[in-house]
């Protein structure tokens, strides 16, 4: 299944303005916004957080599968897909990130 097809199966994120990714020290290390170019990653990370409670190494592995063909491109071109690169690093380093939802204003 392509990434575009996978996205259609994930829960909607219209209620979110962004997700903040928080490291073990409590620092926000990244923000994924609900805007063109990031909305797909917002949906993936939100789905993973809902299923796993955080972006754990196991969640990261599942996320790499969800990204499909983009994961292969990210592995071949480090830096091109930072949200996928982050998942790869979490798996390799055995790290977990907490997720804080930032809700969209009505």
OpenMM code with the backbone's topology and positions (N, CA, C; nanometers):
from openmm import Vec3, app, unit

residues = "UNK UNK UNK UNK UNK UNK UNK UNK UNK UNK UNK UNK UNK UNK UNK UNK UNK UNK UNK UNK UNK UNK UNK UNK UNK UNK UNK UNK UNK UNK UNK UNK UNK UNK UNK UNK UNK UNK UNK UNK UNK UNK UNK UNK UNK UNK UNK UNK UNK UNK UNK UNK UNK UNK UNK UNK UNK UNK UNK UNK UNK UNK UNK UNK UNK UNK UNK UNK UNK UNK UNK UNK UNK UNK UNK UNK UNK UNK UNK UNK UNK UNK UNK UNK UNK UNK UNK UNK UNK UNK UNK UNK UNK UNK UNK UNK UNK UNK UNK UNK UNK UNK UNK UNK UNK UNK".split()
positions = [
    Vec3(0.0843, -0.1169, 0.0000),
    Vec3(0.0000, 0.0000, 0.0000),
    Vec3(0.0894, 0.1241, 0.0000),
    Vec3(0.0552, 0.2220, -0.0817),
    Vec3(0.1346, 0.3448, -0.0880),
    Vec3(0.1075, 0.4312, 0.0354),
    Vec3(0.1947, 0.5272, 0.0579),
    Vec3(0.1768, 0.6164, 0.1719),
    Vec3(0.0452, 0.6924, 0.1596),
    Vec3(0.0121, 0.7388, 0.0403),
    Vec3(-0.1134, 0.8119, 0.0197),
    Vec3(-0.2333, 0.7244, 0.0559),
    Vec3(-0.2280, 0.5970, 0.0194),
    Vec3(-0.3370, 0.5054, 0.0540),
    Vec3(-0.3409, 0.4798, 0.2045),
    Vec3(-0.2247, 0.4654, 0.2652),
    Vec3(-0.2172, 0.4429, 0.4096),
    Vec3(-0.2778, 0.5603, 0.4856),
    Vec3(-0.2486, 0.6822, 0.4416),
    Vec3(-0.3006, 0.8006, 0.5102),
    Vec3(-0.4529, 0.7988, 0.5188),
    Vec3(-0.5176, 0.7467, 0.4161),
    Vec3(-0.6644, 0.7421, 0.4140),
    Vec3(-0.7203, 0.6500, 0.5217),
    Vec3(-0.6374, 0.5597, 0.5746),
    Vec3(-0.6837, 0.4647, 0.6764),
    Vec3(-0.6587, 0.5146, 0.8191),
    Vec3(-0.5835, 0.6236, 0.8338),
    Vec3(-0.5478, 0.6746, 0.9662),
    Vec3(-0.6543, 0.7718, 1.0160),
    Vec3(-0.6670, 0.7845, 1.1490),
    Vec3(-0.7624, 0.8807, 1.2046),
    Vec3(-0.7328, 1.0222, 1.1562),
    Vec3(-0.8378, 1.1012, 1.1406),
    Vec3(-0.8231, 1.2394, 1.0979),
    Vec3(-0.7515, 1.3241, 1.2018),
    Vec3(-0.6935, 1.4333, 1.1566),
    Vec3(-0.6194, 1.5222, 1.2469),
    Vec3(-0.6658, 1.6678, 1.2341),
    Vec3(-0.7846, 1.6892, 1.1811),
    Vec3(-0.8323, 1.8267, 1.1627),
    Vec3(-0.8481, 1.9005, 1.2955),
    Vec3(-0.8608, 1.8272, 1.4045),
    Vec3(-0.8746, 1.8875, 1.5377),
    Vec3(-0.7406, 1.9326, 1.5964),
    Vec3(-0.6319, 1.8995, 1.5290),
    Vec3(-0.4982, 1.9318, 1.5792),
    Vec3(-0.4348, 2.0467, 1.5017),
    Vec3(-0.3683, 2.1352, 1.5752),
    Vec3(-0.2854, 2.2377, 1.5123),
    Vec3(-0.1436, 2.1853, 1.4956),
    Vec3(-0.1019, 2.0981, 1.5915),
    Vec3(0.0352, 2.0459, 1.5890),
    Vec3(0.0499, 1.9366, 1.6938),
    Vec3(0.1638, 1.8680, 1.6863),
    Vec3(0.2092, 1.7766, 1.7911),
    Vec3(0.3471, 1.8233, 1.8330),
    Vec3(0.3703, 1.8246, 1.9631),
    Vec3(0.5037, 1.8534, 2.0148),
    Vec3(0.5652, 1.7217, 2.0589),
    Vec3(0.6895, 1.6992, 2.0208),
    Vec3(0.7625, 1.5784, 2.0579),
    Vec3(0.8593, 1.6146, 2.1697),
    Vec3(0.8494, 1.5410, 2.2809),
    Vec3(0.9199, 1.5761, 2.4033),
    Vec3(1.0158, 1.4638, 2.4421),
    Vec3(1.1415, 1.5009, 2.4666),
    Vec3(1.2431, 1.4008, 2.5008),
    Vec3(1.2384, 1.3648, 2.6490),
    Vec3(1.3278, 1.2779, 2.6912),
    Vec3(1.3309, 1.2290, 2.8293),
    Vec3(1.3590, 1.3396, 2.9302),
    Vec3(1.4247, 1.4468, 2.8876),
    Vec3(1.4551, 1.5589, 2.9760),
    Vec3(1.3396, 1.6580, 2.9855),
    Vec3(1.2307, 1.6316, 2.9104),
    Vec3(1.1155, 1.7211, 2.9129),
    Vec3(1.1236, 1.8365, 2.8154),
    Vec3(1.2219, 1.8321, 2.7261),
    Vec3(1.2398, 1.9383, 2.6269),
    Vec3(1.1626, 1.9061, 2.4988),
    Vec3(1.0970, 2.0078, 2.4426),
    Vec3(1.0324, 1.9924, 2.3123),
    Vec3(1.1432, 1.9925, 2.2078),
    Vec3(1.1596, 1.8782, 2.1409),
    Vec3(1.2691, 1.8688, 2.0433),
    Vec3(1.2211, 1.8899, 1.8999),
    Vec3(1.0879, 1.8811, 1.8793),
    Vec3(1.0335, 1.9028, 1.7455),
    Vec3(0.8851, 1.9302, 1.7563),
    Vec3(0.8346, 2.0027, 1.6583),
    Vec3(0.6916, 2.0275, 1.6451),
    Vec3(0.6522, 1.9913, 1.5023),
    Vec3(0.5489, 1.9102, 1.4906),
    Vec3(0.4946, 1.8738, 1.3597),
    Vec3(0.3617, 1.9466, 1.3466),
    Vec3(0.3533, 2.0375, 1.2507),
    Vec3(0.2352, 2.1215, 1.2354),
    Vec3(0.1365, 2.0637, 1.1354),
    Vec3(0.0115, 2.1043, 1.1513),
    Vec3(-0.0935, 2.0634, 1.0579),
    Vec3(-0.0959, 2.1635, 0.9430),
    Vec3(-0.0026, 2.1435, 0.8509),
    Vec3(0.0083, 2.2300, 0.7340),
    Vec3(0.0608, 2.1458, 0.6177),
    Vec3(0.0437, 2.1933, 0.4963),
    Vec3(0.0929, 2.1165, 0.3818),
    Vec3(0.2410, 2.0812, 0.3981),
    Vec3(0.2737, 1.9583, 0.3650),
    Vec3(0.4106, 1.9100, 0.3773),
    Vec3(0.4375, 1.8419, 0.5101),
    Vec3(0.3500, 1.8644, 0.6098),
    Vec3(0.3675, 1.8020, 0.7404),
    Vec3(0.2427, 1.7262, 0.7864),
    Vec3(0.1297, 1.7481, 0.7211),
    Vec3(0.0037, 1.6889, 0.7659),
    Vec3(0.0085, 1.5360, 0.7652),
    Vec3(0.0770, 1.4768, 0.6690),
    Vec3(0.0892, 1.3307, 0.6652),
    Vec3(0.1673, 1.2794, 0.7854),
    Vec3(0.2765, 1.3461, 0.8178),
    Vec3(0.3544, 1.3061, 0.9355),
    Vec3(0.2749, 1.3302, 1.0632),
    Vec3(0.1980, 1.4378, 1.0677),
    Vec3(0.1128, 1.4638, 1.1835),
    Vec3(0.0174, 1.3468, 1.2041),
    Vec3(-0.0435, 1.2989, 1.0967),
    Vec3(-0.1365, 1.1856, 1.1061),
    Vec3(-0.0655, 1.0587, 1.1528),
    Vec3(0.0529, 1.0317, 1.0994),
    Vec3(0.1284, 0.9118, 1.1389),
    Vec3(0.1677, 0.9188, 1.2860),
    Vec3(0.2304, 1.0271, 1.3262),
    Vec3(0.2761, 1.0400, 1.4656),
    Vec3(0.1572, 1.0388, 1.5625),
    Vec3(0.0473, 1.1044, 1.5265),
    Vec3(-0.0710, 1.1051, 1.6130),
    Vec3(-0.1256, 0.9636, 1.6290),
    Vec3(-0.1332, 0.8909, 1.5200),
    Vec3(-0.1808, 0.7517, 1.5236),
    Vec3(-0.0909, 0.6657, 1.6128),
    Vec3(0.0380, 0.6797, 1.5960),
    Vec3(0.1327, 0.6025, 1.6776),
    Vec3(0.1177, 0.6361, 1.8256),
    Vec3(0.1018, 0.7645, 1.8563),
    Vec3(0.0863, 0.8059, 1.9960),
    Vec3(-0.0433, 0.7512, 2.0554),
    Vec3(-0.1484, 0.7473, 1.9757),
    Vec3(-0.2753, 0.6929, 2.0240),
    Vec3(-0.2628, 0.5437, 2.0532),
    Vec3(-0.1939, 0.4717, 1.9679),
    Vec3(-0.1803, 0.3267, 1.9850),
    Vec3(-0.0828, 0.2894, 2.0959),
    Vec3(0.0273, 0.3638, 2.1083),
    Vec3(0.1367, 0.3244, 2.1975),
    Vec3(0.1531, 0.4151, 2.3202),
    Vec3(0.0838, 0.5280, 2.3237),
    Vec3(0.0963, 0.6204, 2.4358),
    Vec3(0.2167, 0.7121, 2.4256),
    Vec3(0.3061, 0.6848, 2.3340),
    Vec3(0.4279, 0.7638, 2.3093),
    Vec3(0.4900, 0.7103, 2.1806),
    Vec3(0.5945, 0.7780, 2.1349),
    Vec3(0.6665, 0.7291, 2.0172),
    Vec3(0.7831, 0.6446, 2.0703),
    Vec3(0.7539, 0.5183, 2.0931),
    Vec3(0.8499, 0.4218, 2.1454),
    Vec3(0.9277, 0.3600, 2.0288),
    Vec3(1.0320, 0.2813, 2.0575),
    Vec3(1.0992, 0.2116, 1.9480),
    Vec3(1.0028, 0.1220, 1.8684),
    Vec3(0.9115, 0.0509, 1.9358),
    Vec3(0.8150, -0.0333, 1.8638),
    Vec3(0.7203, 0.0513, 1.7802),
    Vec3(0.6751, 0.1635, 1.8361),
    Vec3(0.5893, 0.2546, 1.7601),
    Vec3(0.6643, 0.3077, 1.6382),
    Vec3(0.7923, 0.3378, 1.6580),
    Vec3(0.8738, 0.3899, 1.5477),
    Vec3(0.8850, 0.2884, 1.4350),
    Vec3(0.9031, 0.1607, 1.4705),
    Vec3(0.9083, 0.0557, 1.3676),
    Vec3(0.7781, 0.0516, 1.2895),
    Vec3(0.6661, 0.0607, 1.3597),
    Vec3(0.5367, 0.0610, 1.2927),
    Vec3(0.5236, 0.1846, 1.2032),
    Vec3(0.5726, 0.2980, 1.2512),
    Vec3(0.5679, 0.4201, 1.1721),
    Vec3(0.6482, 0.4089, 1.0436),
    Vec3(0.7633, 0.3451, 1.0515),
    Vec3(0.8443, 0.3257, 0.9305),
    Vec3(0.7691, 0.2419, 0.8288),
    Vec3(0.6929, 0.1437, 0.8760),
    Vec3(0.6101, 0.0646, 0.7851),
    Vec3(0.4997, 0.1509, 0.7241),
    Vec3(0.4393, 0.2379, 0.8048),
    Vec3(0.3309, 0.3241, 0.7552),
    Vec3(0.3799, 0.4208, 0.6482),
    Vec3(0.5008, 0.4706, 0.6642),
    Vec3(0.5555, 0.5639, 0.5655),
    Vec3(0.5846, 0.4967, 0.4309),
    Vec3(0.5863, 0.3633, 0.4285),
    Vec3(0.5995, 0.2888, 0.3036),
    Vec3(0.7190, 0.3292, 0.2205),
    Vec3(0.6916, 0.3683, 0.0966),
    Vec3(0.7975, 0.4004, 0.0006),
    Vec3(0.8842, 0.5181, 0.0457),
    Vec3(0.8313, 0.6050, 0.1295),
    Vec3(0.9100, 0.7188, 0.1764),
    Vec3(1.0207, 0.6751, 0.2730),
    Vec3(0.9999, 0.5623, 0.3432),
    Vec3(1.1038, 0.5107, 0.4321),
    Vec3(1.2263, 0.4685, 0.3511),
    Vec3(1.2026, 0.4023, 0.2389),
    Vec3(1.3148, 0.3625, 0.1525),
    Vec3(1.3900, 0.4848, 0.1031),
    Vec3(1.3165, 0.5889, 0.0634),
    Vec3(1.3792, 0.7115, 0.0156),
    Vec3(1.4571, 0.7800, 0.1284),
    Vec3(1.4023, 0.7778, 0.2497),
    Vec3(1.4703, 0.8400, 0.3639),
    Vec3(1.6008, 0.7677, 0.3956),
    Vec3(1.5985, 0.6356, 0.3881),
    Vec3(1.7215, 0.5593, 0.4161),
    Vec3(1.8280, 0.5868, 0.3097),
    Vec3(1.7853, 0.6069, 0.1860),
    Vec3(1.8790, 0.6335, 0.0759),
    Vec3(1.9262, 0.7786, 0.0757),
    Vec3(1.8462, 0.8684, 0.1372),
    Vec3(1.8772, 1.0113, 0.1339),
    Vec3(1.8591, 1.0739, 0.2726),
    Vec3(1.9501, 1.0438, 0.3658),
    Vec3(1.9371, 1.0994, 0.5005),
    Vec3(1.9239, 1.2520, 0.4975),
    Vec3(1.8298, 1.3027, 0.5785),
    Vec3(1.8064, 1.4460, 0.5842),
    Vec3(1.6910, 1.4927, 0.4983),
    Vec3(1.6521, 1.4128, 0.4006),
    Vec3(1.5438, 1.4512, 0.3103),
    Vec3(1.4069, 1.4413, 0.3781),
    Vec3(1.3922, 1.3479, 0.4704),
    Vec3(1.2647, 1.3239, 0.5397),
    Vec3(1.2903, 1.3244, 0.6911),
    Vec3(1.2996, 1.4425, 0.7533),
    Vec3(1.3391, 1.4487, 0.8949),
    Vec3(1.2465, 1.3734, 0.9902),
    Vec3(1.1175, 1.3682, 0.9610),
    Vec3(1.0268, 1.2962, 1.0514),
    Vec3(1.0468, 1.1452, 1.0431),
    Vec3(1.0887, 1.0967, 0.9285),
    Vec3(1.1216, 0.9541, 0.9148),
    Vec3(1.2602, 0.9286, 0.9755),
    Vec3(1.3542, 1.0187, 0.9495),
    Vec3(1.4878, 1.0058, 1.0091),
    Vec3(1.4776, 0.9947, 1.1611),
    Vec3(1.3856, 1.0717, 1.2201),
    Vec3(1.3682, 1.0685, 1.3657),
    Vec3(1.3235, 0.9296, 1.4104),
    Vec3(1.2299, 0.8686, 1.3382),
    Vec3(1.1837, 0.7336, 1.3741),
    Vec3(1.2978, 0.6326, 1.3633),
    Vec3(1.3773, 0.6431, 1.2588),
    Vec3(1.4921, 0.5531, 1.2413),
    Vec3(1.5861, 0.5672, 1.3618),
    Vec3(1.6141, 0.6902, 1.4026),
    Vec3(1.7039, 0.7144, 1.5158),
    Vec3(1.6456, 0.6597, 1.6461),
    Vec3(1.5143, 0.6729, 1.6651),
    Vec3(1.4519, 0.6208, 1.7869),
    Vec3(1.4659, 0.4692, 1.7950),
    Vec3(1.4500, 0.4018, 1.6812),
    Vec3(1.4679, 0.2561, 1.6777),
    Vec3(1.6131, 0.2217, 1.7083),
    Vec3(1.7065, 0.2874, 1.6393),
    Vec3(1.8485, 0.2565, 1.6549),
    Vec3(1.8993, 0.2850, 1.7962),
    Vec3(1.8456, 0.3905, 1.8602),
    Vec3(1.8941, 0.4320, 1.9916),
    Vec3(1.8078, 0.3826, 2.1068),
    Vec3(1.6973, 0.3146, 2.0757),
    Vec3(1.6096, 0.2642, 2.1803),
    Vec3(1.5473, 0.3741, 2.2648),
    Vec3(1.5171, 0.4873, 2.2033),
    Vec3(1.4631, 0.6015, 2.2772),
    Vec3(1.3128, 0.6160, 2.2551),
    Vec3(1.2504, 0.6904, 2.3460),
    Vec3(1.1072, 0.7175, 2.3407),
    Vec3(1.0841, 0.8676, 2.3509),
    Vec3(0.9879, 0.9171, 2.2746),
    Vec3(0.9460, 1.0561, 2.2836),
    Vec3(0.8007, 1.0613, 2.3295),
    Vec3(0.7727, 1.1518, 2.4227),
    Vec3(0.6339, 1.1772, 2.4600),
    Vec3(0.5736, 1.2722, 2.3575),
    Vec3(0.4415, 1.2702, 2.3488),
    Vec3(0.3718, 1.3520, 2.2503),
    Vec3(0.2687, 1.4387, 2.3212),
    Vec3(0.2706, 1.5677, 2.2897),
    Vec3(0.1688, 1.6594, 2.3407),
    Vec3(0.0898, 1.7118, 2.2228),
    Vec3(-0.0416, 1.6931, 2.2285),
    Vec3(-0.1283, 1.7438, 2.1235),
    Vec3(-0.1544, 1.8927, 2.1459),
    Vec3(-0.1476, 1.9696, 2.0383),
    Vec3(-0.1845, 2.1112, 2.0398),
    Vec3(-0.3110, 2.1201, 1.9566),
    Vec3(-0.4214, 2.1511, 2.0230),
    Vec3(-0.5506, 2.1501, 1.9546),
    Vec3(-0.5734, 2.2761, 1.8740),
    Vec3(-0.6412, 2.2587, 1.7604),
    Vec3(-0.6749, 2.3708, 1.6736),
    Vec3(-0.7822, 2.4566, 1.7406),
    Vec3(-0.7764, 2.5852, 1.7173),
    Vec3(-0.8785, 2.6761, 1.7701),
    Vec3(-1.0033, 2.6648, 1.6832),
    Vec3(-1.1209, 2.6581, 1.7457),
    Vec3(-1.2454, 2.6465, 1.6668),
    Vec3(-1.2745, 2.7715, 1.5862),
] * unit.nanometer
topology = app.Topology()
chain = topology.addChain("A")
for resn in residues:
    res = topology.addResidue(resn, chain)
    for name in ("N", "CA", "C"):
        topology.addAtom(name, app.Element.getBySymbol(name[0]), res)
